[in-house]
Amino acid sequence: MSRPVPSSFKPAEFREWHTPSSGLFFLAKRSLFSGRTPFQKVDVIETESFGRVLLLDGLVQTTEKDEFFYHEMLVHPAMVCHPAPEEVLIIGGGDGGTLKEVLRYPIKRAVMVEIDGEVIQVCKRYFPWLKPALRDKRVELRIADGNHFIQESNRKFDIVFVDSSDPVGPSTVLHQRSFFLRLKEHLKRGGVVAAQAGSPLYHFSSLRKKRLFLRKMFRFVLFYLAPVPTYPGCMWSFLFLSDRVNPLPKKIKKNPPVGLRYYNQEIHRAAFALPPFLK
């Protein structure tokens, strides 16, 4: 792994291509870190518009300015709908944003399984929310392949969050039918799986394939949406999976934690209202 980039770095334009002719760009004020792990290339740049940005293999994973859209919408719908979550599993999520949101609740244990320990070390240094989260006595950190973890462990959880990157490289298996079959075996009675599912605009065929095999495995299989300004298409989809917990009850009995910046009960219901092209 490389050392932090010297402060002599000159401002440069960063581009993430979403199609051969369109994408996202930042003007990076400086590069804070650049290196390669056994799994991927890791960069942290500082920008004027979005603050610090984490890139894995050149793709935006999180930014200081808009991380709350993604992490709040991945975590809080499941945490609010489950009647009493105590044991939570996070697969992926090395930047710590999902863990940060989970720890807002009075859970007993949060197990985070991240394949790339060097990503965690970089994020501890450059993203302020991760270090205090890892110090929490309720947190159990495992540096391991999430797919291997669920194959080898016999532990069961109330909620499982799949905070994976896109289905390329080591994350490919986390989007497949076989992974979700094994994942279901680790749910307690009334358990919930919440997973990021990709861009409705760019990953439509992938969403349709997932729905076809997941609806045979779970009683409730619902996609929901949220804006994430720095992700492809600026709109992101998530999955809510359960055999017993309905994410759209007549009344949501539990209030979310105070201090959230995007999620609330009104947003919760609106997020599950899909446009015709996704319905």
C-alpha positions as CSV (number, residue, x, y, z in Angstrom):
1,M,0.0,0.0,0.0
2,S,1.3,3.4,-0.9
3,R,1.9,6.3,1.5
4,P,-0.2,9.5,1.5
5,V,0.4,11.7,-1.5
6,P,2.6,14.7,-0.9
7,S,0.9,18.1,-0.6
8,S,2.7,19.2,-3.8
9,F,-0.1,17.4,-5.8
10,K,-1.5,19.8,-8.4
11,P,-5.3,20.2,-8.9
12,A,-6.6,17.8,-11.6
13,E,-9.8,16.7,-13.1
14,F,-11.2,13.3,-12.1
15,R,-13.7,11.5,-14.4
16,E,-15.7,8.4,-13.7
17,W,-17.2,7.2,-17.0
18,H,-20.8,5.7,-16.8
19,T,-21.1,5.2,-20.5
20,P,-18.6,5.7,-23.3
21,S,-19.9,9.3,-23.7
22,S,-21.1,10.4,-20.2
23,G,-20.2,10.3,-16.6
24,L,-19.2,12.2,-13.5
25,F,-16.3,14.6,-12.9
26,F,-14.7,16.3,-10.0
27,L,-12.0,19.0,-9.8
28,A,-9.7,17.4,-7.2
29,K,-8.0,20.1,-5.1
30,R,-5.5,17.5,-3.9
31,S,-4.9,13.8,-3.6
32,L,-4.8,12.6,0.0
33,F,-4.0,9.0,-0.6
34,S,-3.3,6.7,-3.5
35,G,-2.4,3.0,-3.3
36,R,-3.2,-0.5,-4.2
37,T,-4.2,-3.4,-2.0
38,P,-4.3,-7.1,-2.9
39,F,-7.9,-6.5,-4.0
40,Q,-8.2,-3.1,-5.6
41,K,-6.8,0.4,-6.2
42,V,-7.7,2.9,-3.4
43,D,-7.7,6.6,-3.7
44,V,-8.9,9.5,-1.5
45,I,-9.2,12.9,-3.1
46,E,-10.3,16.2,-1.7
47,T,-12.8,18.2,-3.8
48,E,-14.4,21.6,-3.6
49,S,-18.0,20.4,-4.0
50,F,-18.1,17.1,-2.2
51,G,-15.3,17.2,0.3
52,R,-13.3,14.0,0.6
53,V,-14.1,11.3,-1.9
54,L,-13.2,7.6,-1.6
55,L,-12.6,5.8,-4.9
56,L,-12.1,2.1,-5.4
57,D,-10.7,1.1,-8.8
58,G,-11.6,4.6,-9.9
59,L,-15.3,4.4,-8.9
60,V,-16.8,6.7,-6.3
61,Q,-17.8,4.8,-3.2
62,T,-18.6,7.6,-0.7
63,T,-18.2,11.3,-0.3
64,E,-18.3,13.5,2.8
65,K,-21.1,15.7,1.4
66,D,-23.6,13.1,0.2
67,E,-22.9,9.9,2.1
68,F,-25.9,10.3,4.3
69,F,-28.3,9.7,1.4
70,Y,-27.0,6.3,0.7
71,H,-26.2,5.1,4.3
72,E,-29.4,6.3,5.9
73,M,-31.6,4.7,3.2
74,L,-29.7,1.4,3.3
75,V,-30.0,1.2,7.1
76,H,-33.0,2.9,8.5
77,P,-35.9,1.3,6.6
78,A,-34.9,-2.2,7.9
79,M,-34.0,-1.0,11.4
80,V,-37.3,0.9,11.9
81,C,-39.5,-1.9,10.5
82,H,-37.9,-4.8,12.5
83,P,-39.6,-4.9,15.9
84,A,-36.5,-5.4,18.0
85,P,-33.2,-5.9,16.2
86,E,-30.3,-7.0,18.5
87,E,-27.8,-8.8,16.3
88,V,-26.8,-7.1,13.0
89,L,-24.5,-8.3,10.2
90,I,-22.9,-5.9,7.8
91,I,-21.2,-7.4,4.7
92,G,-18.9,-4.9,3.1
93,G,-19.2,-1.3,4.2
94,G,-15.5,-0.7,4.8
95,D,-16.0,3.1,4.7
96,G,-17.9,2.7,8.0
97,G,-21.0,4.7,7.0
98,T,-23.4,1.8,7.4
99,L,-21.9,0.9,10.7
100,K,-22.3,4.5,11.9
101,E,-26.0,4.4,11.2
102,V,-26.6,1.0,12.7
103,L,-25.0,2.1,16.0
104,R,-27.7,4.8,16.4
105,Y,-29.9,2.0,17.7
106,P,-29.7,0.1,21.0
107,I,-28.5,-3.2,19.5
108,K,-26.4,-5.8,21.3
109,R,-23.9,-6.6,18.5
110,A,-22.9,-5.4,15.1
111,V,-20.6,-7.7,13.1
112,M,-18.9,-6.0,10.1
113,V,-17.3,-8.3,7.6
114,E,-15.0,-6.5,5.2
115,I,-12.7,-8.2,2.7
116,D,-10.1,-5.4,2.4
117,G,-8.6,-4.4,5.8
118,E,-6.5,-1.8,4.1
119,V,-9.6,0.1,3.0
120,I,-10.6,0.3,6.6
121,Q,-7.3,1.7,7.7
122,V,-7.4,4.4,5.0
123,C,-11.0,5.3,5.9
124,K,-10.1,5.5,9.6
125,R,-7.6,8.2,8.7
126,Y,-9.6,10.3,6.2
127,F,-13.3,9.8,7.1
128,P,-14.1,11.0,10.7
129,W,-17.1,8.7,11.4
130,L,-15.3,5.4,11.2
131,K,-12.8,5.5,14.0
132,P,-15.2,6.2,16.8
133,A,-17.6,3.6,15.4
134,L,-15.0,0.9,15.5
135,R,-14.2,1.8,19.2
136,D,-17.9,0.9,20.1
137,K,-17.9,-2.2,22.4
138,R,-20.9,-3.5,20.4
139,V,-18.8,-3.8,17.2
140,E,-17.1,-7.0,16.0
141,L,-14.8,-6.4,13.0
142,R,-13.9,-9.3,10.8
143,I,-11.4,-8.9,7.9
144,A,-12.8,-11.7,5.7
145,D,-14.6,-12.5,2.5
146,G,-18.3,-12.0,3.2
147,N,-19.3,-14.9,1.1
148,H,-16.8,-17.2,2.9
149,F,-18.1,-15.9,6.3
150,I,-21.7,-16.9,5.6
151,Q,-20.5,-20.3,4.3
152,E,-18.4,-21.1,7.4
153,S,-20.4,-19.4,10.2
154,N,-23.5,-20.7,11.9
155,R,-24.5,-17.5,13.5
156,K,-27.9,-16.0,12.9
157,F,-28.9,-12.3,12.8
158,D,-32.0,-10.1,13.0
159,I,-30.9,-7.9,10.1
160,V,-28.2,-8.4,7.4
161,F,-27.0,-5.4,5.4
162,V,-25.2,-6.1,2.1
163,D,-23.2,-2.9,1.5
164,S,-21.2,-4.2,-1.4
165,S,-19.7,-2.4,-4.4
166,D,-20.8,-3.1,-7.9
167,P,-20.9,-6.7,-9.3
168,V,-17.3,-6.7,-10.5
169,G,-14.2,-8.3,-8.9
170,P,-14.5,-9.6,-5.4
171,S,-18.1,-8.3,-5.0
172,T,-19.5,-10.2,-8.0
173,V,-20.6,-13.2,-5.9
174,L,-22.5,-10.9,-3.5
175,H,-25.1,-10.2,-6.2
176,Q,-25.8,-13.9,-7.1
177,R,-28.6,-16.2,-6.3
178,S,-26.4,-18.7,-4.4
179,F,-25.2,-15.9,-2.1
180,F,-28.8,-14.9,-1.1
181,L,-29.7,-18.5,-0.5
182,R,-26.9,-18.9,2.0
183,L,-27.7,-15.5,3.5
184,K,-31.2,-16.5,4.2
185,E,-29.9,-19.4,6.4
186,H,-28.4,-16.8,8.7
187,L,-31.6,-14.9,9.4
188,K,-33.4,-15.3,12.7
189,R,-37.2,-15.8,12.6
190,G,-38.6,-12.6,11.3
191,G,-35.2,-11.4,10.0
192,V,-34.6,-8.8,7.3
193,V,-32.0,-8.4,4.5
194,A,-31.3,-4.9,3.2
195,A,-29.0,-4.6,0.2
196,Q,-27.9,-2.0,-2.3
197,A,-29.1,-3.0,-5.7
198,G,-27.6,-0.5,-8.2
199,S,-28.7,2.1,-10.6
200,P,-32.3,1.7,-12.0
201,L,-31.0,3.5,-15.2
202,Y,-27.8,1.7,-15.8
203,H,-28.4,-1.7,-14.1
204,F,-32.0,-2.3,-15.1
205,S,-31.5,-5.9,-16.4
206,S,-29.6,-6.8,-13.2
207,L,-32.5,-5.6,-11.1
208,R,-35.0,-7.6,-13.1
209,K,-32.9,-10.8,-12.8
210,K,-32.5,-10.3,-9.0
211,R,-36.3,-9.8,-8.6
212,L,-37.0,-13.1,-10.5
213,F,-34.9,-15.3,-8.3
214,L,-35.5,-13.4,-5.0
215,R,-39.3,-13.5,-5.2
216,K,-39.0,-17.3,-5.0
217,M,-37.0,-17.1,-1.8
218,F,-38.7,-14.4,0.3
219,R,-42.3,-13.4,0.9
220,F,-41.5,-9.7,0.8
221,V,-39.3,-8.6,-2.1
222,L,-39.4,-4.9,-2.5
223,F,-37.2,-2.4,-4.3
224,Y,-37.0,1.2,-3.0
225,L,-35.2,4.3,-4.2
226,A,-33.2,7.2,-3.0
227,P,-31.1,10.0,-4.6
228,V,-27.4,9.6,-4.3
229,P,-25.9,12.5,-6.3
230,T,-22.5,11.0,-6.9
231,Y,-23.7,7.5,-8.0
232,P,-24.5,6.7,-11.7
233,G,-27.8,8.2,-12.7
234,C,-28.1,10.0,-9.3
235,M,-30.9,7.6,-8.3
236,W,-30.1,4.4,-6.5
237,S,-32.1,1.3,-5.7
238,F,-32.1,-0.9,-2.6
239,L,-33.7,-4.2,-1.7
240,F,-35.8,-5.1,1.3
241,L,-36.2,-8.8,1.8
242,S,-38.1,-10.7,4.5
243,D,-40.5,-13.5,5.1
244,R,-42.3,-11.8,8.0
245,V,-41.6,-8.1,8.2
246,N,-43.6,-5.9,5.9
247,P,-41.8,-2.7,5.1
248,L,-45.1,-0.9,4.4
249,P,-47.3,-1.5,7.4
250,K,-50.4,0.6,7.9
251,K,-48.5,2.4,10.7
252,I,-44.8,2.6,11.3
253,K,-44.6,2.1,15.0
254,K,-41.0,3.0,15.6
255,N,-39.5,6.5,15.1
256,P,-36.1,6.8,13.5
257,P,-33.2,8.2,15.6
258,V,-32.9,12.0,16.0
259,G,-30.3,13.8,13.9
260,L,-30.9,12.2,10.5
261,R,-30.4,14.3,7.5
262,Y,-32.6,12.5,4.9
263,Y,-34.6,9.6,6.2
264,N,-37.9,10.0,8.0
265,Q,-41.3,8.2,7.9
266,E,-42.6,10.2,5.0
267,I,-39.5,9.5,3.0
268,H,-39.8,5.8,3.9
269,R,-43.2,5.4,2.3
270,A,-42.3,7.5,-0.7
271,A,-39.2,5.5,-1.4
272,F,-41.2,2.3,-2.0
273,A,-43.4,4.1,-4.5
274,L,-41.8,3.0,-7.8
275,P,-42.2,4.7,-11.2
276,P,-43.9,2.8,-14.0
277,F,-40.6,1.7,-15.7
278,L,-39.5,-0.1,-12.6
279,K,-43.0,-1.4,-11.5
